[in-house]
Amino acid sequence: MVKRTLIVWGLGLILVYFLYTNVKMGYHNIQYSWDIRQLRQQIRSEQHRQMVLKQSLIDVQREPYIEQQARTVLGLVKQGEIAYQIINEQYDRNNNRTFRPNNTPHRP
C-alpha cells in the first residue's frame, strides 16, 4: 500500500513538472513571438528611413540643390548678378526704430 502511494505521488510530481515546463515554454513562445513582431516592425521602419536617406543623399548631390544652398546659406551669387538684402523695420522696447535682415532672429 505504501509503495503504491509513493508511485502515485511520484507520477503526480512528474506530471506537475511536465505541465509546469510546458506552460512556461508556451509563455516564452508567446513572448518571443511578440518580440519578433516588434523587431520586424522596427526593421521595416529602419528600411524606410534608409530609403529616405539614400534619396536625400542623391538630392543633395544634384546641381540645383547645391546652387540653392550656396545662395541661401552662404549668400553667394552668380557672376553678373547683384544680391539684394531686404531689411525689416522693427521697434525695440523704447519705441526706437531698429533694422535687421530678414534671416536674423529677433532678440528683444
C-alpha positions as CSV (number, residue, x, y, z in Angstrom):
1,M,0.0,0.0,0.0
2,V,2.8,2.5,0.9
3,K,4.7,1.5,-2.2
4,R,1.6,2.3,-4.4
5,T,1.1,5.7,-2.7
6,L,4.8,6.6,-3.4
7,I,4.4,5.6,-7.0
8,V,1.2,7.7,-7.4
9,W,2.9,10.7,-5.7
10,G,6.0,10.2,-7.9
11,L,3.9,10.1,-11.1
12,G,1.9,13.1,-9.9
13,L,5.1,15.1,-9.3
14,I,6.4,14.2,-12.7
15,L,3.1,15.2,-14.3
16,V,3.1,18.5,-12.5
17,Y,6.7,19.1,-13.6
18,F,5.9,18.4,-17.2
19,L,2.8,20.7,-17.1
20,Y,4.8,23.5,-15.5
21,T,7.6,23.3,-18.1
22,N,5.1,23.2,-21.0
23,V,3.2,26.2,-19.7
24,K,6.4,28.1,-19.1
25,M,7.6,27.3,-22.6
26,G,4.3,28.4,-24.0
27,Y,4.6,31.7,-22.3
28,H,8.1,32.2,-23.5
29,N,7.0,31.3,-27.1
30,I,4.3,34.0,-26.9
31,Q,6.8,36.5,-25.6
32,Y,9.3,35.6,-28.3
33,S,6.5,35.9,-31.0
34,W,5.7,39.4,-29.7
35,D,9.4,40.4,-29.7
36,I,9.8,39.1,-33.2
37,R,6.8,41.1,-34.4
38,Q,8.2,44.2,-32.8
39,L,11.6,43.7,-34.3
40,R,10.1,43.1,-37.8
41,Q,8.2,46.4,-37.5
42,Q,11.4,48.1,-36.4
43,I,13.3,46.7,-39.4
44,R,10.6,47.9,-41.8
45,S,10.8,51.4,-40.2
46,E,14.6,51.5,-40.5
47,Q,14.5,50.3,-44.1
48,H,12.1,53.1,-44.9
49,R,14.4,55.6,-43.1
50,Q,17.3,54.2,-45.1
51,M,15.5,54.7,-48.3
52,V,14.6,58.3,-47.4
53,L,18.2,59.0,-46.5
54,K,19.5,57.4,-49.8
55,Q,17.1,59.7,-51.7
56,S,18.2,62.7,-49.7
57,L,21.9,61.9,-50.5
58,I,21.0,61.7,-54.2
59,D,19.2,65.0,-54.0
60,V,22.0,66.9,-52.2
61,Q,24.5,65.8,-54.9
62,R,22.4,67.4,-57.6
63,E,23.3,70.8,-59.1
64,P,20.0,72.7,-58.2
65,Y,20.3,71.8,-54.5
66,I,24.0,72.8,-54.3
67,E,23.2,76.1,-56.0
68,Q,20.2,76.8,-53.7
69,Q,22.4,76.1,-50.6
70,A,25.2,78.3,-51.9
71,R,22.7,81.1,-52.4
72,T,20.7,80.8,-49.2
73,V,23.3,79.6,-46.7
74,L,26.5,81.1,-48.0
75,G,25.0,84.2,-49.7
76,L,26.8,83.5,-53.0
77,V,25.7,84.9,-56.3
78,K,26.5,84.1,-59.9
79,Q,28.8,86.2,-61.9
80,G,27.0,89.3,-63.1
81,E,24.2,89.0,-60.5
82,I,23.5,91.6,-57.9
83,A,22.5,90.5,-54.4
84,Y,19.8,92.4,-52.5
85,Q,19.0,92.0,-48.9
86,I,15.6,93.1,-47.7
87,I,15.6,94.9,-44.3
88,N,12.7,94.7,-41.9
89,E,11.9,97.8,-39.8
90,Q,11.4,96.9,-36.2
91,Y,10.8,98.8,-33.0
92,D,12.5,98.0,-29.7
93,R,11.1,98.3,-26.2
94,N,11.7,102.0,-26.1
95,N,9.8,102.5,-29.4
96,N,13.1,103.2,-31.2
97,R,13.3,102.1,-34.8
98,T,15.8,99.3,-35.5
99,F,16.7,97.5,-38.7
100,R,17.6,93.8,-39.1
101,P,17.9,91.5,-42.1
102,N,15.0,89.0,-42.7
103,N,17.0,86.0,-41.8
104,T,18.3,87.4,-38.5
105,P,16.3,86.1,-35.4
106,H,14.6,88.7,-33.3
107,R,16.1,89.1,-29.9
108,P,14.1,91.6,-27.7
